[in-house]
Amino acid sequence: MNKVDAASRDSAKTGLGIGQLLALVRRPSWLVGTLMLGVAIVLQLISLFLAPLTVVQPLGALALVITAYLNARATGTRLETTAIRAILMCVGGIGVFVGVAAVTTTSVPIETQQLVIVLIILTCVLAILAVGFVLLRKRSPTVFYIIAGGVLFGFVASLAKVVIVRVQTIALHGFKLVPGDGLTIVALVAIIVAALSGSYLVQTAYSSGPPDLVVAGLTVIDPMVGVTIGIVVLGEATAAPWWAGVVFVLAGASAVFGVFQLSRRNQPQLTDPRK
């Protein structure tokens, strides 16, 4: 992404142009990364079929940890004590969160009302981001693109979970459709819109700021949005005991703090498959 931006006459900080997007498509490294992203999406969909959203989404925060380790190996540098401590906080927080979520949360049937709520929230978010794209992209482009992209990717995973559960429910009823099942098609369209918009914003974020900041931001915002929707809207933690909520907050805070500490260390630029 940075090479494409450098070779272009126009800056991508206020949004990628058509020429820059076409230049990305012609780069083999970008195509390989996109192919790997496609494989990752398939694996994530399988994970969402097997486990609740609150279990699957937090695991995405491990991307920054893995990337930091691989970059250290590739560049022949050693991770400092502060970086190791941050990695332990991130891994430990995620491990505790996922461990507790695995035994206290569960996938539940998605009612039409819940799907409507998610779609309404996404519509409002898209409208707000459209206004923000016009007003904020010149003032703080990198931060805006990171937050916007992370939020939209969080909705992509949430809607994917909704669609998977809805299809399961339809199958259990012998594929006898009811009026509310038409919203499942709307959800599929919403996934495509959110995924394309999020991908554009993330690519633009890479062109307007350091990759390590983009990776750190995405690995925090994406899971936070997905977990919030899973707990608040989809009701995956309805049967969880009160102490589970406390553990979720503390473990999540530990992982978020570790990610930010890791992103602040002086290290080679990080990479991400969504570039």
Secondary structure, 3 states (H helix, E strand, C coil): CHHHHHHCCCCCCCCCCHHHHHHHHCCHHHHHHHHHHHHHHHHHHHHHHHCCHHHHHHHHHHHHHHHHHHHHHHHCCCCCHHHHHHHHHHHHHHHHHHHHHHHHCCCCCCCHHHHHHHHHHHHHHHHHHHHHHHHCCCCCHHHHHHHHHHHHHHHHHHHHHHHHHHHHHHHHCCCCCCHHHHHHHHHHHHHHHHHHHHHHHHHHHHHHCCHHHHHHHHHHHHHHHHHHHHHHHCCCCCCCCHHHHHHHHHHHHHHHHHHHHHHHCCCCCCCCCCC
